[in-house]
Amino acid sequence: MKKILLMAALATAALVQAQPSEAYFRGNWCAKIDRGGGSVGERCDFPTFATCRAYIAGESRSFCVQNQWQAGNWGVRDSRTEHYFNDRYR
């Protein structure tokens, strides 16, 4: 019984921690980074296109795009509305 409770607690902790950080979505630009083997990573915390380009400099087949998850793109203008948006849609 103790093992089952311990496993349930660990599974719950893992699920709670699996959510992405809201700060990740705050940048205006995202870097799409080719990791090889068909795998592409994404980092979306760049305030300007220039900082994104500097981050991917020297990486072949990597590029920058506007952040589709930017809250302003969805009509969110203040922090209270952004918090609601994050809870509901992310």
Sequence and secondary structure as in RCSB ss.txt:
>XXXX:A:sequence
MKKILLMAALATAALVQAQPSEAYFRGNWCAKIDRGGGSVGERCDFPTFATCRAYIAGESRSFCVQNQWQAGNWG
VRDSRTEHYFNDRYR
>XXXX:A:secstr
 HHHHHHHHHHHHHHHTTS  GGGG SSEEEEEEEETTEEEEEEEESSHHHHHHHHTT TT EEEE TT GGGGT
  SHHHHHHHHHHH 
